[in-house]
């Protein structure tokens, strides 16, 4: 029984590393949004999760940044995506059927 659980856990970890999830870094249509350099200050920060099905193959939530950028009226943005600890736990517990990643948008309103 331990061997089966270990095999399932190892498979979930390996498949999580091979996920296909994408985040579309796009600006709202007609806007003039610029990308920030890595060292530029950004006073505003928004963090949210994207949800996917089957190791990131099928997005469940909107995986574009355009709505968030429009809602907060950013003029300059920097986008970072990563799989945090909670994202990993969700993927592990569901054996990769449900997969998440965290999107962090930092920006300026000028």
N, C-alpha and C positions, 0 to 999 in steps of 0.2 A: 504494500500500500504506500509506503514511504517513497518507493522508487517511482510509482505512478505520479504522485504529487510533485516530486522533484522534476520529473520530465515535463509535466504540464506547466509548472512554474518557469522552467528554463525556456520552454517554447514560447510562453507569453512574453518573457523578457526579450527574446530574440526577435519576435515578430513586432514588438513595440518599437524596437530600434530600426526596423525596416519599413516603418509606416510611410504612407504616401500623402499625408495631409498637406494641403496648400493654404496659404493665406494670400489673398489678392490685395496688394498694397496699391490702392487706387484713390484718386481724389474725386470729389463730386464733379459731375459734368459742368463745364463752364467756369470752374474755379481756377485760381492761380496759386496753387499750393506748392511750396518748395520743400525739398528735403533738407533737414538739418545735418550739419557735420556732427561727428561723434562727440567732439569736445564743446560744442555750442551749448549754452545754458537753455533749458526748457522748463519753465515754471509749472506747466500743467502736465499731469500724467493720468492717463486712463488705462485701466487694466480690465480685460475681460477674457472669457473662455470661448473657444470655438469647439463645437461638438461634432464628431464624425462617427460613421458606422463602418464596420469592417476595416480596421487598421488605417483609417483615414481615407479610404477610397470614396466614400459618399458623404458629403457635408450634410449635417442635420441643421445647423444654423448658418446664417449668412456669413461667409468667410471673407468678405470684402471690408476694407477699412473706410470706404467712402461715406457711409452713413454716420459713423462716429466722428469723422473729420468735419462733416457738414453740421452735425448737431452741436459740436463745441466750437465751431467757427475758427478752426486752426488755419493759420496762414503759412506756418512752417511746421513740419513734423519729422519725427524720427520713429521708426517702427521696429520693434524687436519681438520675435516669436521664440518660444521655448517650451519644453515640457518640464514643468516643475514637479515637485514631490507628489502633490495631490493628483496631477495629471497622470503620473506614473501609476499611482495606486488605483485610480479608476480603470486604466488600461489593464492592469494586472488582475484586478478582481473580476473584470468582465472577460478576461482572456483575449482582449483586443477587439471584441465585438463592438464595444463603445470605446472611443478614443478621444482624448481632448488635448488641446494645447493652449497655452496662455499667450495672449497678444497684449503687448504694452505699447501704447502710443504716447509719446511725449511731444509737446508742442508749444508754440508761441501764438498769441493772438494778434500780433502786430501786422 
